Amino acid sequence: MKQLFEIGGVFAYLSLLTVGGGMAAFPELKDLTVNIHHWLTFPELIHYYSLGQLAPGPNMMMVASVGAHVAGLGGAAVALVAFILPTGLLTFAVGRLWVRLEHWPWRPAIQRGLGSVAVGLVLAGAIILGRGALVSPFYVALAAVVFALLMLTKVNPAWPIVASGLLGIALYLV
């Protein structure tokens, strides 16, 4: 039971850090689940995050997988509710307030500031994820090719994801 409360506390806290998306919370997710609670190893966390990216729907639904890894079905349910509920309630409240403050002179400055914060948080998450995922020259090259492909073409991101997964399976079987 204590573990379910810990899961709820961790994911409710992380829920409030997702300004700009799930990647914004990744550094703290890593610190809490790997370094502090020791629920996962860093490679396991990267695998769960990668599966979340591949699965349809919001990528941070992967928190249910982390909760299940730690405490079974109850852990999955607690992690998911704790991750969705605080941000959902906060978004609802701020959204109602934001409409009321439509002509407030500070509103554009707040929006620009939050945009910058979101970019910084996402970049920090990408760097942390990269440190754990880019562990050999092959993976660095693969990341560079996928990045270039996505930046220079209009290819659907699902194709490089599927191709990279198939390449990983092929290399594993060899």
SEVO-602184 format. One record per atom (N, C-alpha, C, O): x, y, z; residue in three letters; residue number from 1. Coordinates in pm, whole numbers, always signed. Layout:
<recs>
        x        y        z   res     n
        X        Y        Z   ALA   NUM
...
</recs>
This chain:
<recs>
        x        y        z   res     n
      +82     -120       +0   MET     1
       +0       +0       +0   MET     1
      +86     +126       +0   MET     1
      +55     +223      -69   MET     1
     +195     +124      +78   LYS     2
     +285     +239      +83   LYS     2
     +341     +268      -56   LYS     2
     +358     +384      -94   LYS     2
     +371     +162     -130   GLN     3
     +427     +179     -263   GLN     3
     +327     +247     -358   GLN     3
     +368     +327     -443   GLN     3
     +200     +217     -344   LEU     4
      +98     +283     -427   LEU     4
      +92     +432     -397   LEU     4
      +75     +513     -488   LEU     4
     +105     +470     -270   PHE     5
     +108     +612     -234   PHE     5
     +232     +680     -291   PHE     5
     +224     +794     -337   PHE     5
     +345     +610     -288   GLU     6
     +467     +666     -347   GLU     6
     +450     +685     -497   GLU     6
     +490     +788     -552   GLU     6
     +393     +587     -564   ILE     7
     +369     +597     -709   ILE     7
     +277     +716     -736   ILE     7
     +304     +796     -826   ILE     7
     +169     +727     -660   GLY     8
      +76     +838     -677   GLY     8
     +143     +972     -657   GLY     8
     +120    +1065     -734   GLY     8
     +226     +984     -555   GLY     9
     +295    +1110     -528   GLY     9
     +393    +1146     -639   GLY     9
     +399    +1261     -682   GLY     9
     +469    +1049     -684   VAL    10
     +568    +1074     -790   VAL    10
     +498    +1119     -918   VAL    10
     +539    +1219     -978   VAL    10
     +394    +1047     -960   PHE    11
     +333    +1080    -1088   PHE    11
     +242    +1201    -1081   PHE    11
     +223    +1268    -1182   PHE    11
     +186    +1232     -965   ALA    12
     +109    +1357     -951   ALA    12
     +204    +1476     -962   ALA    12
     +172    +1576    -1026   ALA    12
     +320    +1464     -899   TYR    13
     +422    +1570     -908   TYR    13
     +470    +1586    -1053   TYR    13
     +477    +1698    -1104   TYR    13
     +503    +1474    -1119   LEU    14
     +550    +1480    -1258   LEU    14
     +445    +1538    -1350   LEU    14
     +477    +1605    -1448   LEU    14
     +319    +1512    -1320   SER    15
     +208    +1564    -1400   SER    15
     +217    +1716    -1413   SER    15
     +186    +1771    -1518   SER    15
     +259    +1781    -1308   LEU    16
     +263    +1926    -1307   LEU    16
     +387    +1982    -1377   LEU    16
     +397    +2104    -1394   LEU    16
     +480    +1896    -1417   LEU    17
     +601    +1941    -1486   LEU    17
     +591    +1927    -1638   LEU    17
     +687    +1959    -1708   LEU    17
     +481    +1882    -1688   THR    18
     +472    +1850    -1830   THR    18
     +437    +1971    -1916   THR    18
     +364    +1958    -2015   THR    18
     +486    +2088    -1881   VAL    19
     +467    +2207    -1963   VAL    19
     +545    +2185    -2093   VAL    19
     +667    +2178    -2090   VAL    19
     +476    +2174    -2204   GLY    20
     +542    +2149    -2330   GLY    20
     +539    +2003    -2371   GLY    20
     +592    +1967    -2476   GLY    20
     +480    +1918    -2291   GLY    21
     +470    +1776    -2325   GLY    21
     +547    +1689    -2229   GLY    21
     +614    +1737    -2138   GLY    21
     +535    +1560    -2251   GLY    22
     +595    +1461    -2162   GLY    22
     +746    +1469    -2155   GLY    22
     +804    +1441    -2051   GLY    22
     +812    +1507    -2265   MET    23
     +958    +1516    -2264   MET    23
    +1006    +1618    -2161   MET    23
    +1117    +1606    -2109   MET    23
     +924    +1717    -2132   ALA    24
     +962    +1818    -2033   ALA    24
     +982    +1757    -1895   ALA    24
    +1063    +1806    -1816   ALA    24
     +909    +1651    -1865   ALA    25
     +919    +1588    -1734   ALA    25
    +1022    +1475    -1731   ALA    25
    +1047    +1418    -1626   ALA    25
    +1082    +1443    -1846   PHE    26
    +1171    +1326    -1853   PHE    26
    +1290    +1333    -1757   PHE    26
    +1319    +1233    -1692   PHE    26
    +1361    +1447    -1745   PRO    27
    +1474    +1448    -1650   PRO    27
    +1432    +1414    -1506   PRO    27
    +1500    +1339    -1437   PRO    27
    +1321    +1471    -1464   GLU    28
    +1274    +1442    -1328   GLU    28
    +1218    +1300    -1318   GLU    28
    +1234    +1235    -1215   GLU    28
    +1154    +1251    -1423   LEU    29
    +1106    +1113    -1428   LEU    29
    +1224    +1018    -1410   LEU    29
    +1215     +922    -1334   LEU    29
    +1332    +1045    -1481   LYS    30
    +1451     +962    -1468   LYS    30
    +1506     +967    -1325   LYS    30
    +1536     +864    -1265   LYS    30
    +1517    +1088    -1273   ASP    31
    +1573    +1102    -1138   ASP    31
    +1489    +1028    -1034   ASP    31
    +1544     +957     -950   ASP    31
    +1358    +1043    -1041   LEU    32
    +1272     +982     -940   LEU    32
    +1260     +830     -955   LEU    32
    +1267     +758     -856   LEU    32
    +1243     +781    -1077   THR    33
    +1220     +638    -1095   THR    33
    +1349     +556    -1096   THR    33
    +1348     +438    -1059   THR    33
    +1459     +617    -1139   VAL    34
    +1586     +543    -1149   VAL    34
    +1675     +570    -1029   VAL    34
    +1722     +476     -964   VAL    34
    +1700     +697     -998   ASN    35
    +1799     +732     -896   ASN    35
    +1746     +731     -753   ASN    35
    +1817     +690     -661   ASN    35
    +1623     +776     -735   ILE    36
    +1571     +790     -598   ILE    36
    +1497     +664     -552   ILE    36
    +1530     +606     -448   ILE    36
    +1396     +622     -628   HIS    37
    +1315     +506     -586   HIS    37
    +1370     +372     -635   HIS    37
    +1333     +267     -583   HIS    37
    +1457     +375     -734   HIS    38
    +1518     +253     -790   HIS    38
    +1413     +154     -841   HIS    38
    +1427      +33     -827   HIS    38
    +1307     +210     -901   TRP    39
    +1203     +125     -958   TRP    39
    +1246      +66    -1091   TRP    39
    +1204      -45    -1127   TRP    39
    +1329     +139    -1164   LEU    40
    +1373      +99    -1297   LEU    40
    +1522     +127    -1313   LEU    40
    +1581     +203    -1237   LEU    40
    +1580      +65    -1412   THR    41
    +1714     +106    -1456   THR    41
    +1693     +210    -1566   THR    41
    +1583     +221    -1622   THR    41
    +1798     +285    -1597   PHE    42
    +1785     +386    -1702   PHE    42
    +1752     +322    -1837   PHE    42
    +1666     +374    -1908   PHE    42
    +1816     +211    -1877   PRO    43
    +1775     +147    -2003   PRO    43
    +1629     +101    -2003   PRO    43
    +1562     +111    -2106   PRO    43
    +1578      +52    -1890   GLU    44
    +1437      +13    -1883   GLU    44
    +1346     +135    -1905   GLU    44
    +1247     +127    -1976   GLU    44
    +1382     +247    -1842   LEU    45
    +1303     +369    -1858   LEU    45
    +1302     +414    -2004   LEU    45
    +1198     +454    -2056   LEU    45
    +1417     +407    -2069   ILE    46
    +1425     +445    -2210   ILE    46
    +1337     +353    -2294   ILE    46
    +1270     +399    -2387   ILE    46
    +1336     +225    -2262   HIS    47
    +1251     +131    -2337   HIS    47
    +1103     +164    -2317   HIS    47
    +1027     +166    -2414   HIS    47
    +1062     +191    -2194   TYR    48
     +922     +227    -2169   TYR    48
     +887     +357    -2242   TYR    48
     +780     +368    -2302   TYR    48
     +977     +454    -2237   TYR    49
     +950     +581    -2304   TYR    49
     +939     +560    -2455   TYR    49
     +852     +618    -2520   TYR    49
    +1028     +478    -2510   SER    50
    +1025     +450    -2653   SER    50
     +896     +381    -2693   SER    50
     +838     +413    -2797   SER    50
     +850     +287    -2613   LEU    51
     +721     +222    -2642   LEU    51
     +607     +322    -2636   LEU    51
     +512     +314    -2715   LEU    51
     +616     +415    -2542   GLY    52
     +514     +520    -2534   GLY    52
     +512     +608    -2658   GLY    52
     +406     +653    -2701   GLY    52
     +629     +631    -2715   GLN    53
     +638     +709    -2839   GLN    53
     +575     +633    -2955   GLN    53
     +511     +693    -3042   GLN    53
     +593     +504    -2956   LEU    54
     +545     +421    -3066   LEU    54
     +395     +396    -3058   LEU    54
     +327     +388    -3161   LEU    54
     +342     +383    -2938   ALA    55
     +200     +350    -2921   ALA    55
     +112     +468    -2961   ALA    55
     +151     +583    -2946   ALA    55
       -6     +438    -3012   PRO    56
      -99     +548    -3044   PRO    56
     -145     +619    -2917   PRO    56
     -149     +560    -2810   PRO    56
     -179     +745    -2932   GLY    57
     -225     +824    -2818   GLY    57
     -111     +901    -2755   GLY    57
       +0     +903    -2807   GLY    57
     -137     +964    -2643   PRO    58
      -33    +1042    -2576   PRO    58
      +84     +954    -2533   PRO    58
      +65     +846    -2478   PRO    58
     +205    +1001    -2560   ASN    59
     +323     +919    -2530   ASN    59
     +342     +896    -2380   ASN    59
     +402     +796    -2341   ASN    59
     +293     +984    -2298   MET    60
     +315     +967    -2154   MET    60
     +218     +868    -2090   MET    60
     +217     +852    -1968   MET    60
     +139     +802    -2172   MET    61
      +58     +692    -2119   MET    61
     +151     +580    -2071   MET    61
     +108     +487    -2002   MET    61
     +278     +591    -2107   MET    62
     +376     +492    -2065   MET    62
     +392     +490    -1913   MET    62
     +450     +396    -1859   MET    62
     +341     +592    -1844   VAL    63
     +349     +591    -1698   VAL    63
     +274     +472    -1641   VAL    63
     +309     +422    -1534   VAL    63
     +170     +427    -1711   ALA    64
      +97     +308    -1665   ALA    64
     +188     +186    -1669   ALA    64
     +181     +101    -1581   ALA    64
     +274     +178    -1769   SER    65
     +368      +66    -1777   SER    65
     +469      +70    -1663   SER    65
     +504      -33    -1607   SER    65
     +513     +189    -1629   VAL    66
     +606     +203    -1516   VAL    66
     +535     +162    -1387   VAL    66
     +591      +87    -1307   VAL    66
     +413     +210    -1367   GLY    67
     +336     +172    -1249   GLY    67
     +313      +23    -1241   GLY    67
     +322      -35    -1133   GLY    67
     +284      -40    -1354   ALA    68
     +264     -185    -1357   ALA    68
     +393     -259    -1326   ALA    68
     +391     -362    -1258   ALA    68
     +504     -208    -1374   HIS    69
     +634     -269    -1345   HIS    69
     +662     -268    -1195   HIS    69
     +719     -363    -1140   HIS    69
     +622     -160    -1130   VAL    70
     +650     -143     -988   VAL    70
     +551     -219     -900   VAL    70
     +592     -285     -805   VAL    70
     +421     -208     -931   ALA    71
     +320     -262     -838   ALA    71
     +202     -327     -908   ALA    71
      +92     -328     -853   ALA    71
     +222     -382    -1026   GLY    72
     +117     -456    -1093   GLY    72
       +5     -366    -1143   GLY    72
      +26     -248    -1168   GLY    72
     -113     -424    -1159   LEU    73
     -228     -352    -1215   LEU    73
     -267     -231    -1130   LEU    73
     -302     -126    -1183   LEU    73
     -261     -246     -998   GLY    74
     -291     -133     -910   GLY    74
     -194      -18     -929   GLY    74
     -233      +98     -929   GLY    74
      -67      -51     -946   GLY    75
      +34      +51     -972   GLY    75
      +10     +122    -1103   GLY    75
      +29     +244    -1114   GLY    75
      -33      +47    -1205   ALA    76
      -63     +107    -1335   ALA    76
     -178     +206    -1322   ALA    76
     -172     +317    -1375   ALA    76
     -283     +166    -1253   ALA    77
     -400     +253    -1237   ALA    77
     -366     +378    -1158   ALA    77
     -406     +488    -1195   ALA    77
     -291     +361    -1049   VAL    78
     -254     +476     -966   VAL    78
     -165     +571    -1045   VAL    78
     -186     +692    -1041   VAL    78
      -66     +519    -1116   ALA    79
      +25     +604    -1194   ALA    79
      -52     +683    -1299   ALA    79
      -28     +802    -1317   ALA    79
     -142     +617    -1368   LEU    80
     -217     +682    -1475   LEU    80
     -309     +792    -1421   LEU    80
     -310     +903    -1473   LEU    80
     -385     +761    -1317   VAL    81
     -476     +861    -1258   VAL    81
     -396     +976    -1198   VAL    81
     -432    +1092    -1216   VAL    81
     -288     +945    -1128   ALA    82
     -206    +1049    -1066   ALA    82
     -140    +1138    -1170   ALA    82
     -118    +1257    -1145   ALA    82
     -109    +1083    -1286   PHE    83
      -44    +1162    -1389   PHE    83
     -143    +1249    -1467   PHE    83
     -108    +1358    -1511   PHE    83
     -265    +1201    -1483   ILE    84
     -362    +1274    -1565   ILE    84
     -446    +1372    -1483   ILE    84
     -473    +1483    -1529   ILE    84
     -487    +1334    -1364   LEU    85
     -583    +1413    -1288   LEU    85
     -532    +1552    -1246   LEU    85
     -603    +1650    -1271   LEU    85
     -415    +1567    -1185   PRO    86
     -373    +1701    -1144   PRO    86
     -362    +1800    -1260   PRO    86
     -410    +1913    -1251   PRO    86
     -299    +1758    -1368   THR    87
     -285    +1846    -1483   THR    87
     -419    +1875    -1547   THR    87
     -444    +1988    -1590   THR    87
     -506    +1775    -1553   GLY    88
     -639    +1797    -1609   GLY    88
     -718    +1901    -1531   GLY    88
     -779    +1990    -1589   GLY    88
     -716    +1889    -1399   LEU    89
     -788    +1986    -1315   LEU    89
     -725    +2125    -1325   LEU    89
     -796    +2225    -1333   LEU    89
     -593    +2130    -1324   LEU    90
     -524    +2259    -1333   LEU    90
     -551    +2325    -1469   LEU    90
     -573    +2445    -1476   LEU    90
     -548    +2247    -1574   THR    91
     -574    +2301    -1708   THR    91
     -716    +2356    -1717   THR    91
     -738    +2462    -1775   THR    91
     -811    +2284    -1660   PHE    92
     -949    +2330    -1660   PHE    92
     -961    +2463    -1586   PHE    92
    -1023    +2557    -1637   PHE    92
     -902    +2473    -1469   ALA    93
     -910    +2596    -1389   ALA    93
     -839    +2713    -1457   ALA    93
     -894    +2823    -1465   ALA    93
     -718    +2689    -1506   VAL    94
     -643    +2796    -1572   VAL    94
     -712    +2837    -1702   VAL    94
     -715    +2956    -1736   VAL    94
     -768    +2742    -1774   GLY    95
     -840    +2775    -1897   GLY    95
     -957    +2868    -1872   GLY    95
     -980    +2962    -1949   GLY    95
    -1031    +2842    -1767   ARG    96
    -1145    +2930    -1733   ARG    96
    -1095    +3069    -1694   ARG    96
    -1153    +3169    -1734   ARG    96
     -987    +3075    -1615   LEU    97
     -929    +3203    -1575   LEU    97
     -872    +3277    -1695   LEU    97
     -887    +3399    -1706   LEU    97
     -808    +3204    -1785   TRP    98
     -743    +3264    -1902   TRP    98
     -845    +3335    -1991   TRP    98
     -816    +3440    -2048   TRP    98
     -963    +3278    -2004   VAL    99
    -1069    +3341    -2083   VAL    99
    -1111    +3472    -2017   VAL    99
    -1134    +3572    -2086   VAL    99
    -1120    +3472    -1887   ARG   100
    -1159    +3594    -1814   ARG   100
    -1054    +3704    -1826   ARG   100
    -1086    +3823    -1820   ARG   100
     -927    +3665    -1842   LEU   101
     -818    +3762    -1848   LEU   101
     -778    +3793    -1993   LEU   101
     -664    +3829    -2020   LEU   101
     -872    +3779    -2085   GLU   102
     -844    +3795    -2227   GLU   102
     -779    +3930    -2260   GLU   102
     -691    +3935    -2346   GLU   102
     -819    +4035    -2196   HIS   103
     -766    +4169    -2226   HIS   103
     -662    +4216    -2124   HIS   103
     -626    +4334    -2123   HIS   103
     -615    +4128    -2041   TRP   104
     -516    +4162    -1939   TRP   104
     -383    +4193    -2009   TRP   104
     -340    +4115    -2093   TRP   104
     -318    +4305    -1977   PRO   105
     -197    +4344    -2050   PRO   105
      -78    +4248    -2030   PRO   105
      +12    +4245    -2114   PRO   105
      -76    +4172    -1924   TRP   106
      +36    +4080    -1897   TRP   106
      +22    +3947    -1970   TRP   106
     +117    +3870    -1977   TRP   106
      -95    +3920    -2022   ARG   107
     -121    +3789    -2083   ARG   107
      -24    +3752    -2196   ARG   107
      +28    +3640    -2195   ARG   107
       +3    +3840    -2293   PRO   108
      +99    +3803    -2400   PRO   108
     +240    +3773    -2346   PRO   108
     +307    +3683    -2396   PRO   108
     +282    +3848    -2246   ALA   109
     +417    +3825    -2189   ALA   109
     +423    +3689    -2120   ALA   109
     +524    +3619    -2130   ALA   109
     +318    +3652    -2051   ILE   110
     +312    +3520    -1986   ILE   110
     +316    +3410    -2090   ILE   110
     +386    +3310    -2072   ILE   110
     +241    +3426    -2198   GLN   111
     +240    +3325    -2303   GLN   111
     +378    +3308    -2366   GLN   111
     +423    +3195    -2388   GLN   111
     +446    +3418    -2395   ARG   112
     +581    +3409    -2453   ARG   112
     +678    +3345    -2353   ARG   112
     +761    +3263    -2391   ARG   112
     +667    +3382    -2228   GLY   113
     +756    +3325    -2126   GLY   113
     +735    +3175    -2109   GLY   113
     +831    +3100    -2098   GLY   113
     +610    +3132    -2107   LEU   114
     +582    +2989    -2093   LEU   114
     +629    +2911    -2214   LEU   114
     +672    +2796    -2201   LEU   114
     +622    +2971    -2332   GLY   115
     +674    +2905    -2452   GLY   115
     +823    +2880    -2440   GLY   115
     +871    +2772    -2475   GLY   115
     +896    +2978    -2390   SER   116
    +1040    +2962    -2372   SER   116
    +1072    +2857    -2266   SER   116
    +1165    +2778    -2283   SER   116
     +996    +2856    -2160   VAL   117
    +1015    +2755    -2055   VAL   117
     +990    +2616    -2111   VAL   117
    +1066    +2523    -2084   VAL   117
     +885    +2601    -2190   ALA   118
     +853    +2471    -2249   ALA   118
     +966    +2423    -2339   ALA   118
    +1002    +2305    -2334   ALA   118
    +1022    +2511    -2420   VAL   119
    +1133    +2472    -2508   VAL   119
    +1253    +2427    -2424   VAL   119
    +1315    +2326    -2455   VAL   119
    +1285    +2501    -2319   GLY   120
    +1397    +2463    -2233   GLY   120
    +1376    +2329    -2165   GLY   120
    +1469    +2248    -2157   GLY   120
    +1256    +2304    -2116   LEU   121
    +1227    +2178    -2050   LEU   121
    +1235    +2061    -2148   LEU   121
    +1289    +1955    -2115   LEU   121
    +1181    +2079    -2267   VAL   122
    +1185    +1972    -2368   VAL   122
    +1329    +1946    -2411   VAL   122
    +1367    +1830    -2428   VAL   122
    +1408    +2050    -2429   LEU   123
    +1548    +2033    -2467   LEU   123
    +1626    +1959    -2358   LEU   123
    +1707    +1872    -2388   LEU   123
    +1601    +1993    -2232   ALA   124
    +1667    +1922    -2122   ALA   124
    +1629    +1775    -2123   ALA   124
    +1714    +1688    -2102   ALA   124
    +1502    +1747    -2146   GLY   125
    +1457    +1608    -2155   GLY   125
    +1523    +1534    -2269   GLY   125
    +1564    +1418    -2254   GLY   125
    +1534    +1599    -2384   ALA   126
    +1597    +1535    -2500   ALA   126
    +1744    +1505    -2473   ALA   126
    +1795    +1401    -2514   ALA   126
    +1812    +1594    -2404   ILE   127
    +1954    +1572    -2372   ILE   127
    +1970    +1455    -2277   ILE   127
    +2057    +1370    -2297   ILE   127
    +1887    +1448    -2173   ILE   128
    +1893    +1336    -2079   ILE   128
    +1864    +1205    -2149   ILE   128
    +1935    +1106    -2129   ILE   128
    +1760    +1202    -2233   LEU   129
    +1724    +1082    -2307   LEU   129
    +1838    +1042    -2401   LEU   129
    +1872     +925    -2412   LEU   129
    +1896    +1141    -2468   GLY   130
    +2007    +1114    -2559   GLY   130
    +2127    +1053    -2491   GLY   130
    +2192     +964    -2546   GLY   130
    +2158    +1099    -2371   ARG   131
    +2271    +1042    -2296   ARG   131
    +2253     +894    -2268   ARG   131
    +2350     +818    -2266   ARG   131
    +2130     +854    -2248   GLY   132
    +2106     +712    -2220   GLY   132
    +2086     +627    -2343   GLY   132
    +2114     +507    -2340   GLY   132
    +2039     +687    -2452   ALA   133
    +2006     +609    -2571   ALA   133
    +2120     +604    -2672   ALA   133
    +2133     +505    -2745   ALA   133
    +2202     +706    -2678   LEU   134
    +2309     +713    -2779   LEU   134
    +2437     +657    -2718   LEU   134
    +2530     +731    -2686   LEU   134
    +2440     +525    -2705   VAL   135
    +2548     +459    -2631   VAL   135
    +2658     +401    -2721   VAL   135
    +2754     +344    -2670   VAL   135
    +2644     +415    -2852   SER   136
    +2748     +367    -2943   SER   136
    +2744     +451    -3070   SER   136
    +2645     +518    -3097   SER   136
    +2851     +448    -3148   PRO   137
    +2852     +525    -3273   PRO   137
    +2738     +486    -3367   PRO   137
    +2686     +571    -3440   PRO   137
    +2700     +360    -3366   PHE   138
    +2589     +316    -3451   PHE   138
    +2460     +390    -3416   PHE   138
    +2390     +438    -3505   PHE   138
    +2428     +401    -3286   TYR   139
    +2305     +466    -3245   TYR   139
    +2311     +617    -3267   TYR   139
    +2209     +680    -3296   TYR   139
    +2429     +675    -3254   VAL   140
    +2446     +817    -3284   VAL   140
    +2418     +840    -3433   VAL   140
    +2347     +934    -3470   VAL   140
    +2474     +754    -3519   ALA   141
    +2452     +767    -3663   ALA   141
    +2305     +747    -3697   ALA   141
    +2250     +821    -3779   ALA   141
    +2241     +649    -3636   LEU   142
    +2099     +624    -3662   LEU   142
    +2016     +746    -3622   LEU   142
    +1925     +786    -3695   LEU   142
    +2045     +803    -3507   ALA   143
    +1973     +923    -3463   ALA   143
    +1995    +1038    -3560   ALA   143
    +1901    +1111    -3592   ALA   143
    +2117    +1055    -3608   ALA   144
    +2147    +1163    -3703   ALA   144
    +2071    +1143    -3834   ALA   144
    +2019    +1239    -3891   ALA   144
    +2066    +1021    -3882   VAL   145
    +1994     +992    -4007   VAL   145
    +1845    +1019    -3990   VAL   145
    +1783    +1082    -4075   VAL   145
    +1787     +973    -3881   VAL   146
    +1644     +995    -3857   VAL   146
    +1616    +1145    -3842   VAL   146
    +1517    +1195    -3897   VAL   146
    +1700    +1215    -3768   PHE   147
    +1683    +1359    -3750   PHE   147
    +1687    +1431    -3885   PHE   147
    +1600    +1512    -3915   PHE   147
    +1788    +1399    -3967   ALA   148
    +1800    +1462    -4099   ALA   148
    +1680    +1429    -4186   ALA   148
    +1627    +1516    -4255   ALA   148
    +1638    +1305    -4184   LEU   149
    +1523    +1263    -4263   LEU   149
    +1398    +1341    -4224   LEU   149
    +1322    +1386    -4310   LEU   149
    +1377    +1357    -4096   LEU   150
    +1258    +1428    -4049   LEU   150
    +1266    +1578    -4075   LEU   150
    +1164    +1642    -4099   LEU   150
    +1386    +1634    -4069   MET   151
    +1401    +1777    -4092   MET   151
    +1398    +1814    -4240   MET   151
    +1352    +1923    -4276   MET   151
    +1447    +1726    -4326   LEU   152
    +1462    +1760    -4467   LEU   152
    +1350    +1709    -4557   LEU   152
    +1339    +1750    -4673   LEU   152
    +1266    +1620    -4505   THR   153
    +1157    +1566    -4586   THR   153
    +1026    +1579    -4508   THR   153
    +1023    +1624    -4394   THR   153
     +921    +1538    -4573   LYS   154
     +789    +1539    -4507   LYS   154
     +745    +1397    -4476   LYS   154
     +626    +1368    -4475   LYS   154
     +841    +1309    -4452   VAL   155
     +810    +1170    -4424   VAL   155
     +732    +1159    -4293   VAL   155
     +758    +1232    -4198   VAL   155
     +638    +1069    -4289   ASN   156
     +562    +1042    -4168   ASN   156
     +658     +985    -4062   ASN   156
     +728     +888    -4091   ASN   156
     +663    +1043    -3941   PRO   157
     +757     +995    -3839   PRO   157
     +739     +848    -3803   PRO   157
     +831     +785    -3750   PRO   157
     +624     +792    -3830   ALA   158
     +602     +650    -3798   ALA   158
     +696     +561    -3879   ALA   158
     +739     +458    -3829   ALA   158
     +729     +600    -4002   TRP   159
     +814     +515    -4085   TRP   159
     +955     +500    -4029   TRP   159
    +1003     +387    -4020   TRP   159
    +1024     +609    -3991   PRO   160
    +1156     +588    -3931   PRO   160
    +1150     +514    -3797   PRO   160
    +1242     +441    -3763   PRO   160
    +1042     +532    -3724   ILE   161
    +1028     +461    -3597   ILE   161
    +1018     +311    -3622   ILE   161
    +1088     +231    -3560   ILE   161
     +930     +272    -3715   VAL   162
     +913     +130    -3747   VAL   162
    +1041      +74    -3807   VAL   162
    +1084      -35    -3770   VAL   162
    +1103     +148    -3899   ALA   163
    +1227     +101    -3962   ALA   163
    +1338      +84    -3859   ALA   163
    +1413      -14    -3864   ALA   163
    +1349     +177    -3765   SER   164
    +1452     +167    -3661   SER   164
    +1426      +46    -3571   SER   164
    +1519      -24    -3531   SER   164
    +1300      +23    -3539   GLY   165
    +1265      -95    -3459   GLY   165
    +1299     -224    -3529   GLY   165
    +1354     -316    -3468   GLY   165
    +1267     -232    -3659   LEU   166
    +1300     -352    -3737   LEU   166
    +1451     -371    -3748   LEU   166
    +1501     -483    -3742   LEU   166
    +1523     -261    -3764   LEU   167
    +1668     -268    -3769   LEU   167
    +1724     -319    -3636   LEU   167
    +1815     -401    -3633   LEU   167
    +1668     -270    -3527   GLY   168
    +1710     -318    -3395   GLY   168
    +1684     -466    -3375   GLY   168
    +1768     -537    -3319   GLY   168
    +1569     -513    -3420   ILE   169
    +1537     -655    -3411   ILE   169
    +1634     -737    -3495   ILE   169
    +1685     -840    -3451   ILE   169
    +1660     -689    -3617   ALA   170
    +1751     -761    -3705   ALA   170
    +1892     -771    -3643   ALA   170
    +1955     -876    -3648   ALA   170
    +1938     -660    -3586   LEU   171
    +2071     -661    -3524   LEU   171
    +2075     -751    -3400   LEU   171
    +2176     -814    -3371   LEU   171
    +1963     -756    -3328   TYR   172
    +1956     -841    -3209   TYR   172
    +1962     -989    -3247   TYR   172
    +2023    -1069    -3176   TYR   172
    +1900    -1024    -3359   LEU   173
    +1894    -1163    -3403   LEU   173
    +2027    -1210    -3465   LEU   173
    +2052    -1330    -3475   LEU   173
    +2110    -1115    -3505   VAL   174
    +2237    -1152    -3569   VAL   174
    +2341    -1190    -3467   VAL   174
    +2454    -1224    -3503   VAL   174
</recs>
